[in-house]
Amino acid sequence: MRQRTFRNTAVTPGIDFTSGGAAGDSRPASVAHKSGGSVDFPLLLGMIAMLTFGILMVYSASFDFSYAVYGDASAMFVRQLLWLGIGLVLAYILSRVDYHHWHALIVPAMLATIALLVAVLAINEIRLGAARSFLSGSVQPSELAKVITVIYLSVWLHSKQKQLQDISWGLLPLAVILGTIGGLIYLQPDLSATATIFALGGLLFFLAGGDLKQIAILLVIALVVGFLVVQVSTTGRERLSSYFLGIKDPLQASYHVRRSLEAIVKGGWFGVGLGRSETKHLGLPVPPTDSIFAVIAEELGLFGAFGTLSLYGIIIWRGLRIARDAPDMLGSLLASGLTFWIALEASINMLVIVGLMPFAGNALPFISSGGSNLTASLVAIGILMNISRQNSPDTQPSTEWRNFGAIFNLRGRDRRRGLSRVSRS
């Protein structure tokens, strides 16, 4: 049997503990206050640097590809600027809207996302062998589905935290949610996005305090289903086969990986110079999107590649710090889920480019050309900013259990129970 331990807090006048907060406030009693925290400046400065660098690299990587596809060398760059403006507006709005309001907004948002995923399959606009977008590739709902899934699961797990130990309220509903979204994305087909959805779902279930037995069952099912999907998918088998060949001998890797490694080798330590990449003109697949990290490595060298990693490190550091300091469990789940999503997307893209993972179509967040991913990523940053603003000095300590901090304590690595957390008898 599992129990939850809570910290003692004094009863505050004007707070209705029977309803979870002040009158008319759906937030927990411990966080029913005005958000008076300041902007997270390290995150803000890191984002400004990342977006500036991303726009610069899109301009460098896209002009030849853009001319070949659209007949205009600046078409992709101009479109990226447009989506950047839209994303920044959304990020600002979400940074000002209390994240607790997602309780009321997330169900319509999820239904709209499902409708968009169904619309993609119905319209069946084939691009690069898959039906993943519409409006001539301008809108890719699977990117929106990732961030909406994180938000939906965070809200759902927060509302059901006391019932997650019951498999009928924990694992089974989670499987239905992930199966619906993941299934629609798989039909496009988009194997990497489907895997990302399931990975994020399992991670959030773990952070919310899901029973370890249920998590083990979920992991086994995911591995079995993943194996079967790869076996029945021609694309999956080809990617896995080329990956293993590339591990044994880089010269036997897929064409994409070979050209990417060629670009990295040409770049050396300090690169050939911004805009002077040769590989992007000589066969590197889709340099402004999937292969943009290879362009960075060639033009700016390993110095530029490590600089890119450092910018992601700043965003991940601040995201996890915000999750740790969040005033309640909902904020912690949202911040950790969105941060891990950005980290996962970036890691997959870069590992694929250097041949350490089977090929996947994940974009490089904030840098790859593509409005859907850029907008979704900025939405995540806006929500992170809002959560950080809730961490004001006069915030009362949360009475909710917060497993996130226990994860960073490695769940009792010092052989004793640490933070307030789930206990097992």
C-alpha positions in Angstrom: 0.0 0.0 0.0 1.3 3.5 -0.8 1.0 6.6 1.3 1.7 10.2 0.6 3.5 12.5 3.0 2.7 16.2 3.1 4.3 19.1 4.8 2.4 20.9 7.5 1.2 24.4 6.6 -0.7 26.9 8.6 -4.3 27.6 7.7 -4.5 30.9 6.0 -7.6 33.2 6.4 -9.6 33.5 3.2 -8.6 30.1 1.8 -11.3 27.5 1.3 -9.5 24.2 1.7 -12.7 22.3 0.8 -12.6 23.7 -2.7 -8.8 23.7 -3.1 -8.3 27.5 -3.0 -9.8 30.8 -2.6 -13.4 31.4 -3.6 -13.7 30.9 -7.4 -10.0 29.8 -7.7 -9.4 26.3 -9.1 -5.8 26.3 -8.0 -4.5 24.5 -4.9 -4.8 26.5 -1.7 -1.1 26.8 -1.4 -0.7 28.6 -4.7 -3.8 30.8 -4.7 -1.9 34.1 -5.0 -0.9 36.6 -7.6 2.0 35.7 -9.7 4.6 38.2 -8.6 7.8 36.4 -9.6 10.3 38.0 -12.0 11.2 36.8 -15.5 13.7 34.0 -15.6 16.5 36.0 -17.2 19.0 33.2 -17.9 16.2 31.3 -19.8 15.2 34.5 -21.6 18.7 35.4 -22.6 19.4 31.8 -23.7 16.3 31.8 -25.9 17.2 35.1 -27.5 20.7 33.7 -28.3 19.2 30.4 -29.6 16.6 32.1 -31.8 19.1 34.6 -33.2 21.5 31.7 -34.0 18.6 29.6 -35.5 17.5 32.4 -37.9 21.1 32.9 -39.0 21.6 29.2 -39.7 18.3 28.9 -41.5 19.3 31.7 -43.8 22.7 30.1 -44.4 21.3 26.5 -44.9 18.2 27.3 -46.9 18.9 29.6 -49.8 20.0 27.0 -52.3 17.5 24.4 -51.2 14.7 27.1 -51.1 15.5 28.2 -54.6 15.4 24.6 -55.9 12.0 23.9 -54.2 10.2 27.2 -54.3 12.1 29.2 -57.0 13.0 31.8 -54.4 16.2 31.7 -52.5 14.7 33.6 -49.5 11.3 31.9 -49.4 12.1 29.6 -46.4 13.9 32.3 -44.5 11.0 34.7 -44.9 8.5 32.0 -43.8 10.7 31.2 -40.8 10.6 34.9 -39.8 6.8 34.9 -40.1 6.5 31.8 -37.8 9.0 33.2 -35.4 6.8 36.3 -35.0 3.7 34.2 -34.5 5.5 32.0 -32.0 6.9 34.9 -30.0 3.4 36.4 -29.7 2.0 33.1 -28.4 4.9 32.7 -26.0 4.3 36.1 -24.6 0.6 35.5 -24.2 1.2 32.1 -22.5 3.8 33.7 -20.2 1.1 36.0 -18.9 -1.8 33.4 -18.6 -1.8 31.5 -15.3 -0.9 27.9 -16.2 -3.7 26.7 -13.8 -6.2 27.8 -16.5 -5.1 24.8 -18.6 -7.5 22.8 -16.5 -10.3 24.4 -18.5 -8.6 24.8 -21.8 -6.8 21.5 -22.3 -9.8 19.3 -23.3 -10.8 21.6 -26.2 -7.2 21.9 -27.2 -6.7 18.2 -27.3 -9.9 17.7 -29.3 -8.7 20.3 -31.8 -5.4 18.5 -32.0 -7.1 15.2 -32.7 -9.2 16.8 -35.4 -6.1 18.2 -37.0 -4.4 14.8 -37.0 -7.5 13.3 -38.6 -7.6 16.1 -41.2 -4.0 15.3 -42.2 -5.0 11.7 -43.0 -8.2 12.8 -44.8 -6.5 15.4 -46.9 -3.6 13.0 -47.6 -1.1 15.6 -48.8 1.9 13.5 -49.6 5.3 15.1 -49.0 8.6 13.1 -48.9 6.6 9.9 -48.8 4.3 10.7 -45.9 1.1 12.6 -45.1 2.2 14.7 -42.2 1.0 18.2 -43.1 -1.4 20.3 -45.1 -1.5 23.8 -46.6 1.5 22.9 -48.8 3.5 21.7 -45.8 3.0 24.9 -43.7 1.2 23.1 -40.8 2.4 19.9 -39.3 -0.1 18.9 -36.5 2.2 16.1 -35.1 4.5 18.9 -33.7 1.5 20.5 -32.0 0.4 17.1 -30.7 3.6 16.6 -28.8 3.3 19.8 -26.7 -0.5 19.4 -26.2 0.0 15.8 -25.1 2.5 17.0 -22.5 0.1 19.6 -21.2 -2.9 17.2 -21.3 -1.1 14.4 -19.4 0.3 16.9 -16.8 -3.2 18.2 -16.1 -4.8 14.7 -16.1 -2.1 13.2 -13.9 -2.3 16.1 -11.5 -6.1 15.7 -11.2 -5.9 11.8 -10.8 -2.8 11.7 -8.6 -4.6 9.9 -5.7 -6.0 7.3 -8.1 -2.9 6.4 -10.1 -2.2 3.3 -8.1 -5.5 1.8 -9.4 -4.7 0.3 -12.8 -8.2 1.2 -14.1 -7.5 4.9 -13.3 -3.7 4.9 -14.1 -2.2 2.6 -16.7 -5.4 1.9 -18.8 -6.5 5.5 -19.3 -2.9 6.5 -20.0 -2.7 3.7 -22.7 -5.9 5.0 -24.3 -4.6 8.6 -24.4 -1.2 7.7 -25.8 -2.7 5.1 -28.1 -5.1 7.6 -29.7 -2.6 10.3 -30.3 0.3 7.9 -31.1 -1.9 5.8 -33.4 -3.0 8.8 -35.5 0.6 10.0 -35.9 1.8 6.5 -36.8 -0.7 6.3 -39.6 0.9 9.3 -41.3 3.4 7.5 -40.9 5.8 9.2 -38.4 7.6 6.6 -36.3 9.9 9.0 -34.4 7.0 11.3 -33.4 5.0 8.3 -32.2 8.0 7.0 -30.1 8.4 10.6 -28.7 4.8 10.7 -27.6 5.0 7.4 -25.7 8.4 8.3 -24.1 7.0 11.5 -22.8 3.8 9.8 -21.5 5.9 7.2 -19.6 8.2 9.8 -18.2 5.3 12.0 -16.9 3.5 8.9 -15.4 6.7 8.1 -13.5 7.2 11.7 -12.3 3.6 11.9 -11.1 4.1 8.9 -8.8 2.8 6.1 -11.0 3.2 2.6 -9.6 6.5 1.1 -10.6 4.8 -2.2 -11.5 2.5 -0.3 -13.9 5.5 1.5 -15.3 7.3 -1.8 -15.9 4.2 -3.2 -17.7 4.0 0.0 -19.8 7.7 -0.4 -20.7 7.4 -4.0 -21.7 4.3 -3.3 -23.8 6.1 -0.4 -25.5 9.1 -2.5 -26.3 7.0 -5.4 -27.7 4.8 -3.0 -29.8 7.9 -1.1 -31.0 9.5 -4.4 -32.1 6.4 -5.5 -34.0 6.0 -2.1 -35.6 9.6 -2.2 -36.9 9.1 -5.7 -38.2 5.9 -4.8 -40.2 7.2 -1.4 -41.4 9.5 -1.4 -44.4 10.8 2.0 -43.5 11.5 0.9 -39.9 13.4 -2.2 -41.0 15.5 -0.2 -43.5 16.4 2.4 -40.9 17.3 -0.2 -38.3 19.4 -2.2 -40.8 21.3 0.8 -42.0 21.9 2.0 -38.5 23.5 -1.3 -37.5 25.6 -1.3 -40.6 26.8 2.2 -39.9 27.7 1.3 -36.3 30.0 -1.5 -37.7 31.4 0.6 -40.5 30.5 4.3 -41.1 31.1 3.9 -44.8 28.2 1.4 -44.8 25.8 3.8 -43.1 22.8 5.4 -44.8 23.4 8.1 -47.4 22.1 10.8 -45.1 24.5 9.8 -42.3 27.5 9.6 -44.7 26.9 13.0 -46.1 26.4 14.4 -42.5 29.7 12.9 -41.3 31.4 14.3 -44.4 30.2 17.8 -43.4 31.4 17.4 -39.9 34.8 16.2 -41.0 35.1 19.1 -43.4 34.3 21.6 -40.6 37.1 20.5 -38.3 37.5 22.5 -35.1 36.5 26.0 -36.3 34.6 25.4 -39.6 34.9 26.6 -43.1 33.0 29.8 -42.5 29.4 30.9 -42.2 27.6 30.4 -45.5 30.5 28.4 -47.1 29.3 24.9 -46.6 29.9 22.8 -49.7 28.0 19.7 -48.5 24.7 21.5 -48.5 25.1 22.1 -52.2 26.4 18.6 -53.0 23.7 16.2 -51.8 23.2 16.7 -48.0 19.5 15.9 -47.6 17.2 18.7 -46.5 19.9 20.9 -45.0 17.5 23.6 -43.6 15.6 21.0 -41.5 16.7 17.5 -40.6 20.4 18.1 -41.5 20.9 21.7 -40.2 23.2 20.4 -37.3 25.5 19.0 -40.0 25.6 22.5 -41.6 26.4 24.0 -38.3 29.3 21.6 -37.8 30.7 22.2 -41.2 30.4 26.0 -41.2 31.3 26.7 -37.6 33.2 23.5 -36.7 33.1 21.6 -33.5 33.3 24.9 -31.7 29.9 25.9 -33.2 28.5 22.4 -32.5 29.5 22.6 -28.8 28.2 26.1 -28.6 24.8 24.8 -29.8 24.9 22.1 -27.2 25.7 24.8 -24.5 22.6 26.8 -25.5 20.4 23.7 -25.1 22.2 23.1 -21.8 21.1 26.5 -20.6 17.5 25.9 -21.6 17.4 22.5 -20.0 19.1 23.7 -16.8 16.6 26.5 -16.4 13.6 24.3 -17.3 14.5 21.8 -14.7 15.2 24.5 -12.2 11.8 26.0 -12.8 10.3 22.5 -12.4 12.1 22.0 -9.1 10.9 25.4 -7.7 7.3 25.2 -9.1 4.7 26.1 -6.5 2.7 22.9 -7.1 2.8 19.5 -8.7 1.0 20.7 -11.8 3.7 23.3 -12.5 6.4 20.7 -11.8 4.9 18.2 -14.2 4.4 20.8 -16.9 7.9 22.3 -16.6 9.6 18.9 -16.5 7.6 17.4 -19.3 8.1 20.4 -21.7 11.8 20.6 -20.8 12.4 16.9 -21.4 10.5 17.2 -24.7 12.8 19.9 -26.0 15.8 17.9 -24.7 14.6 14.7 -26.4 13.9 16.4 -29.7 17.3 18.0 -29.8 19.2 14.8 -28.7 17.5 12.6 -31.3 18.3 15.1 -34.1 21.9 15.4 -33.2 22.5 11.7 -32.4 21.0 10.8 -35.8 23.3 13.2 -37.6 26.4 11.5 -36.1 25.0 8.0 -36.7 24.4 7.1 -33.1 20.7 6.5 -33.5 18.5 5.1 -36.3 17.3 7.8 -38.6 14.4 9.9 -37.3 12.7 13.0 -38.7 12.9 15.0 -35.5 13.6 18.7 -36.0 16.3 20.6 -34.1 14.2 22.8 -31.8 14.4 26.6 -32.3 16.9 26.1 -35.2 15.5 23.8 -37.9 13.4 25.5 -40.6 9.7 24.7 -39.9 6.9 26.8 -38.5 5.1 24.1 -36.6 8.1 22.9 -34.5 9.3 26.5 -33.9 5.8 27.6 -32.8 5.3 24.6 -30.5 8.7 25.1 -29.0 8.0 28.7 -28.2 4.7 27.8 -26.7 6.6 25.5 -24.3 9.0 28.4 -23.4 6.0 30.7 -22.8 4.5 28.2 -20.3 7.9 27.7 -18.6 8.1 31.5 -18.2 4.7 31.6 -16.6 5.6 28.9 -14.2 8.8 30.7 -13.2 6.7 33.9 -12.6 4.7 32.0 -10.0 7.8 31.4 -7.9 7.6 34.6 -6.0 9.1 35.0 -2.6 5.7 35.4 -0.9 4.4 32.1 -2.4 3.2 29.8 0.3 4.9 26.3 0.3 2.9 23.7 -1.6 1.1 21.1 0.4 1.1 18.7 -2.6 3.5 15.8 -2.9 6.2 16.6 -5.4 8.0 13.5 -6.8 10.2 15.6 -9.1 12.6 16.6 -6.4 12.8 13.0 -5.2 14.0 12.0 -8.7 16.9 14.4 -8.5 17.7 12.7 -5.1 17.8 9.4 -7.1 15.0 8.2 -4.9 17.0 7.6 -1.8 20.5 7.3 -3.1 21.8 7.9 0.4 20.0 4.8 1.6 17.3 6.7 3.4 14.1 8.4 2.5 14.7 11.9 1.4 12.2 14.4 0.2 8.4 14.2 0.8 7.5 11.4 -1.6 5.7 8.2 -2.2 6.5 5.6 0.5 6.1 1.9 -0.1 5.4 -0.7 2.5 
